[in-house]
Amino acid sequence: MSNTVAAHAHTPMGENRRRGGPGNGLTILSHSQKGQLEDCPRQWWLQRVARDQYGDKLKPLTAAWFDQGTAEHHALQYWELSGRTADAVQLFYDEFDRLIAQHLASHPWESEWVRGGRGKTRQADIDKRREVGAEQVARYVEWAPLQPFRVWTLPDGEPALEVGFKVMLGSVTVIGYIDAVWEWTDTGRIEPVDYKSGSKEPATDEQLGLYARVLEALFGITITHGRFMMLKDWDYRERDLSMYTREHLTELYAEAERVKLSGDYPAKPGSCFTCMMKKHCSDAV
């Protein structure tokens, strides 16, 4: 591992790089929080607002797929920061094992883990995701140098990896991080990219549309397309983001804000099997 990689090994990129104004909206939302409010308001409330009899936040379940995705992001990020010279697979293993050890300590009971498939044991799920994650990272680092893209350099000279942002959409302060921004050397096109380690493709391209408008607002550039890098299915086709205007996104976040402030958080059963708050929900199926 290079010194550059080691120096950042335990500091999330973007931690001290969140860009944009401070925001003055009373409501603060990320893309994932907005999605949670839309998919199941009860889950959002249980995870972010509800408290137990001692005044503590409710403890969510955990799952090895979280650690797989986080470790893959970590490995690819520091591989790029090293000038594509670091051992990305070893970076993945080290981070995955560290995260799993943390979650085994915080969630020691088998019943506190959601597994990818009914009847699978916790350890079997962990072992499989460790194997699959390493395979995905290995494939990426073999593939990427052969492609006509590179990580875009931000105006301040930093690589566009884990680009933190805070922007206003109407009365909502929207926060988040962009996994990477690619610059295609053959066309000059600049595109936001979000890495996905699972098989579930996003239902819409809204996340990328948000990132496109954020990059335009922060850096004065024009963004027309973006990509989900689906590491399992190896789908990275470009997505046209023209429909996600600032006005359209403002409307979408205004609706999420109305749900958040309504005080009414109904359950919407449907994805209960993978819900991390289901043990606290009487409507879970």
Backbone bond lengths (Angstrom), bond angles and torsions (degrees), N, CA, C in turn:
res aa  C-N    CA-C-N  psi(-1)  N-CA   C-N-CA  omega(-1)  CA-C   N-CA-C  phi
1 M - - - 1.467 - - 1.523 109.14 -
2 S 1.299 116.63 136.10 1.456 119.67 -179.39 1.522 110.43 -74.16
3 N 1.337 116.51 163.32 1.449 120.29 178.07 1.509 111.69 -63.40
4 T 1.337 116.71 -34.71 1.462 119.74 179.61 1.511 110.75 -61.78
5 V 1.323 116.15 -44.48 1.461 120.09 179.36 1.514 110.56 -64.96
6 A 1.310 116.93 -45.33 1.453 120.18 -176.87 1.521 111.14 -62.30
7 A 1.325 116.46 -36.26 1.457 120.02 -177.24 1.521 112.15 -63.86
8 H 1.337 116.01 -25.59 1.460 120.19 -177.51 1.526 111.88 -107.25
9 A 1.300 116.62 6.87 1.468 119.10 -166.37 1.512 114.66 -59.35
10 H 1.328 118.65 -28.35 1.459 119.55 -177.64 1.521 111.63 -120.54
11 T 1.302 117.38 19.31 1.458 121.75 178.15 1.509 109.50 -120.20
12 P 1.347 118.22 112.27 1.465 119.26 -179.68 1.517 111.12 -58.35
13 M 1.312 116.21 132.82 1.461 119.36 175.68 1.514 108.92 -60.38
14 G 1.320 115.47 140.39 1.456 119.75 178.34 1.523 112.67 91.48
15 E 1.335 117.87 -8.90 1.453 119.61 -177.07 1.522 111.37 -56.76
16 N 1.314 116.19 -39.83 1.458 120.26 178.60 1.525 111.41 -112.51
17 R 1.345 115.36 24.42 1.455 119.13 -173.53 1.518 111.82 -126.60
18 R 1.330 118.67 14.61 1.450 118.83 -177.42 1.520 109.29 -62.08
19 R 1.316 115.42 125.96 1.458 120.48 -170.38 1.516 111.14 -105.73
20 G 1.324 115.16 162.54 1.448 120.18 179.52 1.517 109.95 100.88
21 G 1.330 115.69 174.35 1.447 120.85 -179.15 1.512 111.54 -70.47
22 P 1.333 117.34 170.66 1.458 120.65 -177.66 1.514 113.01 -68.12
23 G 1.339 117.56 -22.28 1.457 119.60 -178.93 1.516 110.14 79.35
24 N 1.316 117.10 140.71 1.457 119.73 177.92 1.526 111.20 -132.22
25 G 1.345 116.08 14.42 1.451 118.84 177.20 1.521 110.76 -72.86
26 L 1.325 116.60 141.35 1.449 120.82 179.15 1.522 111.35 -70.01
27 T 1.321 116.33 -25.51 1.455 121.12 179.51 1.518 109.73 -102.96
28 I 1.326 116.33 128.76 1.462 121.95 176.87 1.516 107.62 -115.75
29 L 1.324 116.40 126.31 1.453 121.61 -178.68 1.524 110.06 -138.88
30 S 1.312 115.69 145.85 1.456 121.65 167.68 1.522 107.74 -103.53
31 H 1.318 116.43 170.88 1.463 119.80 176.58 1.525 110.82 -59.88
32 S 1.323 117.46 -40.84 1.464 120.19 -178.26 1.527 111.51 -68.78
33 Q 1.333 117.87 -37.90 1.457 120.38 177.15 1.526 110.89 -64.93
34 K 1.316 116.33 -41.10 1.466 120.29 177.65 1.524 110.12 -60.66
35 G 1.322 116.51 -44.83 1.455 119.96 179.10 1.515 112.10 -62.13
36 Q 1.326 116.68 -38.11 1.455 121.25 179.10 1.529 110.71 -65.55
37 L 1.319 117.42 -41.22 1.462 121.11 177.40 1.523 111.45 -62.71
38 E 1.311 116.45 -35.02 1.462 120.56 179.63 1.520 112.12 -76.24
39 D 1.332 116.54 -42.10 1.464 120.70 -175.62 1.524 112.50 -74.68
40 C 1.317 116.69 -43.05 1.466 120.67 -179.09 1.525 109.25 -160.38
41 P 1.330 118.34 94.88 1.465 120.71 179.53 1.526 113.36 -55.77
42 R 1.343 116.79 -32.59 1.465 119.64 179.34 1.526 110.52 -63.02
43 Q 1.323 116.76 -42.28 1.465 119.86 178.84 1.519 110.27 -60.91
44 W 1.337 117.06 -43.56 1.463 120.68 178.59 1.522 110.18 -58.80
45 W 1.320 116.96 -45.90 1.464 121.40 -177.48 1.519 110.90 -65.59
46 L 1.319 116.95 -44.73 1.461 120.37 -179.48 1.524 111.73 -62.46
47 Q 1.320 117.13 -38.78 1.456 120.73 -176.03 1.518 113.17 -79.85
48 R 1.324 117.40 -32.42 1.460 119.95 -168.38 1.520 115.40 -115.28
49 V 1.330 117.96 -16.12 1.468 120.56 -175.29 1.518 112.67 -123.59
50 A 1.318 117.57 -46.32 1.468 121.64 -172.07 1.524 112.49 -60.67
51 R 1.319 115.62 150.67 1.460 122.78 178.28 1.524 109.43 -132.42
52 D 1.337 115.42 154.74 1.453 119.31 176.63 1.525 110.22 -85.38
53 Q 1.336 116.89 -172.41 1.464 120.32 -175.58 1.507 113.44 -66.73
54 Y 1.347 116.37 -14.66 1.464 120.36 178.60 1.526 112.58 -98.22
55 G 1.310 115.99 2.46 1.455 120.39 -179.79 1.511 113.92 84.95
56 D 1.329 117.45 9.55 1.455 121.46 -179.71 1.527 110.97 -93.66
57 K 1.335 116.43 153.51 1.454 120.59 175.92 1.525 109.94 -63.81
58 L 1.318 116.14 149.36 1.448 121.02 179.24 1.523 109.79 -70.24
59 K 1.313 115.23 140.22 1.457 119.95 -177.66 1.529 109.79 -82.97
60 P 1.320 117.49 121.85 1.465 119.48 177.32 1.518 111.16 -79.62
61 L 1.312 115.95 162.03 1.454 120.83 168.16 1.528 108.20 -72.71
62 T 1.304 117.32 176.51 1.460 120.77 176.38 1.524 108.69 -135.28
63 A 1.318 116.08 174.90 1.467 121.60 -178.41 1.516 109.01 -156.68
64 A 1.320 115.96 145.28 1.459 120.71 -178.77 1.519 112.29 -66.29
65 W 1.335 117.43 -22.63 1.468 117.79 -178.89 1.526 111.46 -67.38
66 F 1.336 117.86 -26.02 1.460 119.10 174.10 1.527 110.25 -61.44
67 D 1.322 115.43 -47.18 1.461 120.07 -177.12 1.525 111.55 -68.43
68 Q 1.322 117.15 -34.16 1.460 119.91 175.82 1.521 110.33 -61.21
69 G 1.330 116.54 -50.30 1.463 119.87 -178.62 1.514 112.34 -63.24
70 T 1.338 116.96 -44.15 1.468 120.61 -179.86 1.520 111.09 -63.25
71 A 1.328 116.56 -42.43 1.466 120.28 -178.97 1.519 111.77 -68.01
72 E 1.330 118.12 -35.30 1.466 120.55 176.46 1.521 110.78 -66.04
73 H 1.327 117.24 -44.79 1.463 119.83 176.06 1.529 110.59 -57.83
74 H 1.320 115.63 -46.30 1.464 121.08 179.83 1.527 111.23 -57.56
75 A 1.323 117.08 -47.72 1.464 121.07 -176.57 1.524 111.72 -64.73
76 L 1.325 117.15 -44.32 1.460 119.97 -178.09 1.527 111.05 -69.73
77 Q 1.311 116.66 -35.61 1.465 120.69 178.83 1.525 111.12 -62.93
78 Y 1.326 116.90 -49.36 1.451 119.43 -175.76 1.523 112.59 -78.31
79 W 1.318 116.32 -22.56 1.461 119.60 170.66 1.525 109.90 -63.50
80 E 1.326 116.81 -44.20 1.465 120.16 176.50 1.523 111.08 -64.94
81 L 1.323 117.79 -43.35 1.462 121.12 -178.96 1.526 112.19 -63.33
82 S 1.315 116.48 -27.34 1.463 120.27 -179.54 1.523 112.29 -82.33
83 G 1.344 116.84 4.06 1.454 118.83 -174.03 1.520 111.63 76.87
84 R 1.343 114.51 26.16 1.466 122.12 179.14 1.528 112.28 63.27
85 T 1.313 115.69 34.44 1.467 119.83 179.68 1.524 112.80 -113.46
86 A 1.345 117.87 -19.05 1.461 120.58 -177.30 1.527 110.87 -69.21
87 D 1.306 116.35 159.55 1.466 122.63 175.91 1.520 107.40 -81.24
88 A 1.321 116.52 94.17 1.462 121.57 -173.13 1.524 112.01 -65.43
89 V 1.320 116.85 -36.88 1.465 119.86 -179.99 1.523 110.33 -64.42
90 Q 1.328 117.36 -42.75 1.457 119.61 177.93 1.523 111.14 -66.11
91 L 1.336 116.62 -36.75 1.463 120.08 174.67 1.521 110.42 -59.02
92 F 1.319 115.96 -42.13 1.464 120.02 178.17 1.523 110.73 -62.27
93 Y 1.335 116.63 -51.11 1.462 120.03 -178.70 1.529 111.40 -56.60
94 D 1.325 116.46 -46.30 1.464 120.39 -176.92 1.524 110.95 -61.47
95 E 1.330 116.31 -45.15 1.463 119.73 -177.75 1.523 111.37 -71.83
96 F 1.314 117.40 -41.49 1.465 120.99 178.70 1.525 110.38 -60.42
97 D 1.312 116.97 -48.01 1.465 120.73 -179.02 1.527 111.21 -63.11
98 R 1.335 116.70 -38.08 1.462 120.11 178.61 1.523 111.00 -64.65
99 L 1.321 116.74 -44.83 1.460 120.68 -178.94 1.521 111.79 -67.50
100 I 1.323 116.19 -41.98 1.457 119.41 178.73 1.527 110.28 -61.48
101 A 1.325 117.43 -42.29 1.465 120.85 179.12 1.525 110.71 -60.69
102 Q 1.323 116.77 -40.64 1.463 120.68 177.29 1.522 111.08 -61.82
103 H 1.327 116.44 -45.03 1.465 119.83 -177.04 1.525 112.36 -74.41
104 L 1.310 118.12 -28.59 1.463 119.20 173.80 1.534 110.35 -67.21
105 A 1.325 116.02 -31.79 1.460 119.97 177.27 1.525 111.49 -74.26
106 S 1.322 116.99 -41.09 1.465 120.62 -177.62 1.524 112.61 -82.40
107 H 1.347 116.91 -23.11 1.460 122.25 -179.78 1.539 108.38 -131.10
108 P 1.323 117.70 73.12 1.469 120.03 -172.25 1.520 114.93 -73.45
109 W 1.330 118.21 -17.94 1.452 120.14 -175.16 1.524 110.87 -92.45
110 E 1.321 114.85 139.04 1.476 120.61 179.58 1.527 111.31 -55.57
111 S 1.331 116.32 -35.48 1.468 121.03 -178.25 1.519 112.99 -67.74
112 E 1.357 117.65 -13.36 1.462 120.83 -179.84 1.528 112.31 -87.77
113 W 1.324 117.51 2.32 1.453 122.30 -177.64 1.523 110.34 -114.18
114 V 1.334 115.33 131.22 1.460 121.08 172.72 1.520 107.29 -92.97
115 R 1.311 116.41 128.28 1.463 120.38 -177.50 1.514 111.40 -105.10
116 G 1.315 115.67 155.68 1.456 121.50 177.73 1.509 110.79 -83.03
117 G 1.317 116.84 78.13 1.456 121.22 -178.55 1.516 110.71 126.49
118 R 1.291 116.06 129.78 1.466 120.96 -178.71 1.527 109.94 -67.51
119 G 1.320 115.69 137.36 1.449 120.73 177.82 1.517 114.30 89.34
120 K 1.328 117.99 -10.43 1.467 120.85 179.70 1.526 109.47 -79.97
121 T 1.310 116.66 137.88 1.457 119.67 177.46 1.524 110.54 -75.42
122 R 1.323 114.64 161.71 1.460 119.69 178.11 1.522 110.92 -59.49
123 Q 1.324 117.12 -47.43 1.464 119.92 -176.58 1.517 111.72 -65.66
124 A 1.317 117.11 -38.00 1.461 119.90 178.19 1.524 110.54 -63.33
125 D 1.324 116.02 -39.20 1.468 120.01 179.05 1.522 110.47 -67.03
126 I 1.335 116.87 -42.72 1.463 121.02 178.67 1.530 110.15 -61.20
127 D 1.317 116.54 -47.38 1.466 120.62 -177.66 1.524 111.18 -62.00
128 K 1.321 116.38 -41.78 1.463 119.85 -179.17 1.518 110.92 -65.92
129 R 1.314 117.53 -42.75 1.467 120.37 -177.79 1.526 111.14 -70.71
130 R 1.296 117.68 -30.82 1.466 120.42 173.99 1.519 110.43 -63.74
131 E 1.318 116.59 -41.36 1.463 121.51 179.42 1.527 111.30 -68.90
132 V 1.332 116.40 -47.90 1.465 121.04 -177.40 1.523 110.79 -65.20
133 G 1.327 117.20 -41.89 1.454 120.43 -179.96 1.518 112.13 -61.18
134 A 1.329 116.64 -42.83 1.465 120.56 178.68 1.524 110.76 -63.88
135 E 1.327 116.70 -39.33 1.467 120.63 178.75 1.528 110.99 -64.01
136 Q 1.328 116.73 -41.81 1.464 119.89 -179.49 1.524 111.51 -65.78
137 V 1.332 116.23 -41.65 1.463 120.16 178.53 1.525 110.25 -64.77
138 A 1.324 117.34 -44.58 1.462 120.99 -179.33 1.527 111.29 -60.98
139 R 1.315 116.12 -41.21 1.464 119.68 179.73 1.522 110.78 -65.48
140 Y 1.336 116.57 -40.83 1.457 119.97 -178.21 1.523 111.98 -63.95
141 V 1.329 117.04 -46.04 1.462 119.37 -175.34 1.528 111.45 -72.29
142 E 1.309 117.19 -18.47 1.465 120.22 172.91 1.532 110.77 -81.32
143 W 1.324 115.90 -34.89 1.469 122.30 -175.38 1.527 112.66 -80.99
144 A 1.327 117.58 -44.89 1.464 121.58 -169.58 1.529 114.47 -57.32
145 P 1.350 119.91 -43.05 1.474 118.60 -178.39 1.525 114.04 -64.87
146 L 1.323 117.43 -14.77 1.464 121.22 179.65 1.520 112.58 -90.50
147 Q 1.341 117.01 -3.58 1.461 121.62 -175.94 1.540 110.58 -99.51
148 P 1.337 116.65 152.22 1.469 119.88 -179.06 1.526 113.32 -83.51
149 F 1.335 116.91 48.03 1.460 119.23 174.00 1.524 108.89 -135.77
150 R 1.301 114.37 160.08 1.456 122.12 173.81 1.527 106.92 -143.75
151 V 1.301 116.80 163.82 1.454 120.14 176.02 1.521 108.32 -69.47
152 W 1.320 115.46 127.44 1.461 121.20 179.87 1.526 110.09 -64.24
153 T 1.326 115.90 145.59 1.457 121.58 175.85 1.518 108.95 -96.22
154 L 1.314 116.80 124.19 1.456 121.72 178.59 1.531 110.40 -66.83
155 P 1.322 117.06 158.64 1.474 119.77 -179.59 1.523 114.26 -55.02
156 D 1.349 117.32 -26.25 1.470 119.11 179.36 1.520 112.64 -86.80
157 G 1.350 116.28 5.44 1.448 120.92 176.41 1.513 115.46 92.49
158 E 1.333 117.63 -4.50 1.456 120.68 179.76 1.525 110.74 -85.97
159 P 1.332 117.92 151.11 1.459 119.86 176.15 1.525 110.54 -70.28
160 A 1.318 116.86 143.41 1.464 122.01 -177.26 1.519 110.03 -81.39
161 L 1.319 115.34 73.85 1.459 123.76 178.53 1.522 108.23 -127.03
162 E 1.334 117.04 131.54 1.459 121.03 -177.67 1.531 110.07 49.66
163 V 1.303 115.71 56.82 1.465 121.58 -176.81 1.527 108.77 -79.19
164 G 1.318 116.67 109.03 1.452 120.87 -179.82 1.513 111.50 -78.24
165 F 1.330 116.39 146.57 1.465 119.20 179.32 1.519 110.83 -148.22
166 K 1.327 114.32 158.03 1.457 123.92 173.27 1.519 106.30 -146.12
167 V 1.321 117.29 112.31 1.466 121.23 -176.89 1.526 109.25 -132.97
168 M 1.315 115.26 160.39 1.452 121.38 177.82 1.521 110.06 -100.05
169 L 1.325 116.39 130.59 1.462 122.87 168.99 1.514 106.22 -122.90
170 G 1.328 116.36 101.49 1.454 119.79 -173.53 1.512 109.82 63.57
171 S 1.330 116.44 -124.09 1.467 121.02 -179.46 1.523 112.61 -96.08
172 V 1.327 117.21 7.62 1.460 121.58 -176.61 1.528 110.42 -107.08
173 T 1.312 115.86 130.77 1.456 121.12 170.43 1.521 107.55 -88.52
174 V 1.326 116.64 118.69 1.456 122.42 -177.90 1.521 108.51 -103.92
175 I 1.332 115.58 127.50 1.460 120.93 -178.07 1.525 109.51 -121.59
176 G 1.320 115.94 157.58 1.455 118.66 177.29 1.513 112.26 169.19
177 Y 1.330 114.70 -174.05 1.455 123.06 177.48 1.516 108.72 -136.50
178 I 1.314 116.36 137.62 1.458 122.86 175.76 1.525 107.15 -96.88
179 D 1.338 117.10 123.30 1.464 120.26 -175.59 1.524 112.21 -54.76
180 A 1.321 115.88 -50.30 1.469 119.87 -178.05 1.519 108.73 -159.53
181 V 1.315 114.82 157.74 1.463 121.21 171.62 1.519 106.60 -124.76
182 W 1.319 115.51 121.45 1.457 121.07 -179.05 1.516 110.53 -96.98
183 E 1.322 115.73 143.65 1.467 122.66 170.74 1.525 107.39 -116.19
184 W 1.333 115.53 119.63 1.461 120.70 -179.38 1.522 108.61 -83.68
185 T 1.318 116.07 118.51 1.453 120.99 -173.76 1.518 112.61 -72.17
186 D 1.343 117.97 -20.06 1.460 119.84 -179.87 1.523 112.58 -84.19
187 T 1.340 117.64 -28.41 1.472 121.00 -177.65 1.521 113.00 -116.88
188 G 1.327 117.57 -17.69 1.460 121.01 -175.66 1.520 113.29 80.44
189 R 1.341 116.94 0.44 1.464 120.12 -178.00 1.522 110.28 -69.71
190 I 1.330 115.50 139.50 1.457 122.92 177.61 1.522 108.14 -110.94
191 E 1.339 116.53 129.41 1.456 120.54 -172.68 1.532 111.46 -137.06
192 P 1.337 117.29 135.75 1.461 119.31 170.61 1.524 109.77 -74.11
193 V 1.327 115.91 144.04 1.459 121.97 -177.52 1.520 109.05 -131.20
194 D 1.332 115.85 136.57 1.451 120.61 174.75 1.521 108.60 -122.85
195 Y 1.332 116.87 124.70 1.453 121.82 -179.31 1.524 110.26 -82.86
196 K 1.324 116.28 133.21 1.462 122.29 177.45 1.521 108.10 -124.84
197 S 1.335 116.73 123.74 1.459 120.49 -177.97 1.521 112.96 -93.42
198 G 1.330 117.71 -15.67 1.455 121.12 -178.36 1.515 112.23 -93.33
199 S 1.320 114.97 -173.54 1.466 120.65 -177.27 1.518 112.94 -98.13
200 K 1.333 118.11 -11.30 1.455 121.04 -176.94 1.525 110.12 -82.45
201 E 1.312 116.33 111.28 1.460 120.96 178.69 1.520 109.45 -78.46
202 P 1.334 118.68 138.72 1.460 120.08 177.90 1.523 111.45 -54.93
203 A 1.335 116.06 142.30 1.458 121.16 -177.42 1.521 111.66 -68.18
204 T 1.326 117.29 -28.01 1.455 121.97 178.62 1.525 108.86 -136.67
205 D 1.330 115.82 173.42 1.466 121.71 177.35 1.525 111.35 -98.96
206 E 1.323 116.66 18.86 1.463 121.29 -174.25 1.527 112.63 -58.46
207 Q 1.334 116.84 -39.61 1.460 119.81 -179.83 1.521 110.76 -58.32
208 L 1.322 117.02 -46.07 1.456 120.77 178.63 1.527 111.11 -67.49
209 G 1.334 116.14 -36.16 1.464 119.48 177.42 1.510 111.43 -61.58
210 L 1.335 116.40 -41.26 1.464 120.56 176.26 1.518 109.95 -61.00
211 Y 1.329 116.90 -46.83 1.461 120.14 -178.90 1.531 111.56 -62.00
212 A 1.325 116.57 -36.82 1.465 120.14 179.11 1.521 110.62 -62.26
213 R 1.330 116.44 -47.34 1.464 119.53 -179.02 1.531 111.20 -67.61
214 V 1.316 117.27 -33.87 1.467 121.02 176.99 1.524 110.34 -63.11
215 L 1.331 116.91 -47.28 1.465 120.42 -179.53 1.524 111.22 -62.66
216 E 1.328 115.78 -38.74 1.469 119.08 178.02 1.521 110.71 -64.28
217 A 1.336 116.42 -43.36 1.460 120.23 -177.82 1.523 112.04 -67.75
218 L 1.327 117.13 -38.60 1.460 120.60 -175.19 1.522 113.51 -81.14
219 F 1.353 116.22 -32.74 1.463 118.65 -169.61 1.529 114.11 -123.43
220 G 1.335 117.46 0.56 1.463 119.99 175.88 1.514 114.32 65.87
221 I 1.342 116.90 30.74 1.459 120.69 178.66 1.522 109.30 -110.52
222 T 1.318 116.63 167.43 1.459 121.61 179.00 1.522 109.52 -104.90
223 I 1.329 116.29 125.61 1.458 122.55 179.58 1.529 108.66 -119.10
224 T 1.313 117.46 123.38 1.467 120.88 179.80 1.519 112.51 -112.65
225 H 1.325 117.82 -24.25 1.449 121.38 -174.87 1.534 110.59 -138.84
226 G 1.329 115.27 162.07 1.452 122.53 175.34 1.511 109.21 -152.02
227 R 1.327 116.58 179.64 1.467 120.30 -176.44 1.526 111.27 -145.45
228 F 1.332 115.21 140.15 1.453 121.79 161.60 1.524 106.34 -92.54
229 M 1.308 116.85 123.30 1.464 120.75 175.73 1.511 107.29 -91.55
230 M 1.349 116.30 93.86 1.463 122.49 -177.99 1.528 107.97 -81.99
231 L 1.328 116.23 98.56 1.451 121.08 -170.57 1.528 113.08 -71.87
232 K 1.312 117.85 -23.59 1.464 119.78 178.89 1.524 111.05 -80.25
233 D 1.327 116.60 -50.72 1.465 121.05 -177.59 1.522 112.80 -89.65
234 W 1.297 117.55 -5.50 1.460 125.42 179.29 1.534 111.45 55.72
235 D 1.309 113.41 50.43 1.456 121.84 177.06 1.522 107.32 -110.62
236 Y 1.311 117.44 119.45 1.466 120.62 179.52 1.529 110.34 -136.99
237 R 1.328 116.16 31.60 1.461 119.19 -177.88 1.530 110.26 -65.17
238 E 1.320 114.47 151.15 1.456 119.63 -178.54 1.525 110.62 -72.38
239 R 1.324 116.12 149.20 1.461 122.54 -179.67 1.532 108.69 -119.99
240 D 1.319 115.73 129.18 1.462 121.50 176.65 1.523 108.30 -75.01
241 L 1.305 117.48 121.88 1.462 122.44 -174.21 1.523 113.03 -107.95
242 S 1.319 117.54 15.94 1.458 120.60 -173.38 1.525 113.53 -64.72
243 M 1.329 117.92 -27.45 1.466 119.71 -177.44 1.528 112.48 -73.85
244 Y 1.340 116.23 -17.52 1.459 119.25 -175.96 1.527 110.54 -91.32
245 T 1.317 113.75 70.34 1.459 119.63 177.28 1.520 109.59 -73.92
246 R 1.305 116.19 164.25 1.467 119.71 177.62 1.516 110.72 -60.00
247 E 1.333 116.70 -37.73 1.460 120.88 -179.83 1.527 110.77 -64.70
248 H 1.328 116.04 -43.64 1.466 120.29 179.85 1.522 110.97 -64.14
249 L 1.315 117.10 -44.52 1.460 120.61 179.17 1.524 111.36 -64.43
250 T 1.330 116.46 -37.33 1.464 120.19 178.04 1.521 110.75 -60.55
251 E 1.330 116.59 -40.85 1.467 120.36 177.72 1.524 111.22 -63.95
252 L 1.322 116.49 -42.75 1.458 120.48 -179.28 1.529 111.48 -63.17
253 Y 1.318 116.76 -42.24 1.463 119.65 -179.69 1.518 111.56 -74.03
254 A 1.332 117.54 -28.94 1.462 120.21 175.51 1.525 110.67 -64.46
255 E 1.337 116.90 -38.32 1.461 120.44 177.70 1.528 110.47 -66.70
256 A 1.329 117.76 -41.69 1.466 120.30 176.87 1.523 110.81 -63.18
257 E 1.322 116.45 -37.56 1.462 120.00 177.34 1.517 111.03 -63.00
258 R 1.334 117.77 -40.38 1.459 120.56 178.70 1.528 111.36 -60.93
259 V 1.336 116.02 -40.70 1.460 119.67 177.74 1.530 110.11 -65.17
260 K 1.321 116.71 -44.19 1.463 120.90 -177.98 1.522 111.86 -61.46
261 L 1.322 116.67 -38.33 1.461 121.01 -175.19 1.522 113.26 -91.25
262 S 1.318 117.31 -3.84 1.464 120.71 -173.65 1.516 113.62 -71.12
263 G 1.336 117.21 -28.42 1.454 120.49 -175.18 1.518 112.94 81.67
264 D 1.322 117.26 1.46 1.462 122.61 -179.92 1.522 108.36 -118.08
265 Y 1.331 116.63 115.25 1.449 120.79 -173.66 1.532 110.28 -126.83
266 P 1.317 116.81 75.69 1.466 119.80 -177.54 1.523 112.12 -69.88
267 A 1.328 115.17 151.43 1.459 120.77 173.86 1.517 109.11 -79.33
268 K 1.324 115.50 143.31 1.458 121.68 175.34 1.531 107.84 -125.62
269 P 1.327 116.74 79.63 1.468 119.42 -177.91 1.521 111.32 -56.54
270 G 1.302 115.14 143.45 1.459 120.72 -178.93 1.514 111.28 165.89
271 S 1.335 115.18 -39.63 1.463 120.08 178.63 1.522 110.46 -119.62
272 C 1.316 115.77 34.78 1.464 120.59 -173.72 1.527 112.60 -65.22
273 F 1.323 117.90 -31.22 1.467 120.14 -176.68 1.519 111.69 -59.14
274 T 1.330 117.09 -36.66 1.464 121.09 -177.89 1.529 112.77 -101.73
275 C 1.330 117.54 8.92 1.468 120.69 -178.28 1.520 110.42 -77.83
276 M 1.324 116.75 129.39 1.459 121.47 -178.70 1.529 112.80 -78.42
277 M 1.342 118.07 -9.38 1.461 121.12 -178.02 1.526 112.18 -111.59
278 K 1.307 117.61 11.31 1.462 120.34 -170.97 1.523 113.77 -64.37
279 K 1.325 117.90 -27.80 1.469 118.52 -179.62 1.512 112.10 -68.69
280 H 1.334 117.40 -15.60 1.460 122.08 179.75 1.537 111.76 -99.05
281 C 1.322 117.22 -0.10 1.474 121.08 -170.76 1.532 110.36 -113.30
282 S 1.310 116.20 120.95 1.463 120.32 179.86 1.516 112.60 -73.72
283 D 1.320 117.88 -13.08 1.471 121.68 -179.56 1.512 112.99 -97.43
284 A 1.327 117.93 0.54 1.464 120.25 -178.31 1.522 110.52 -65.41
285 V 1.301 115.26 140.61 1.476 120.56 179.48 1.529 109.56 -123.99
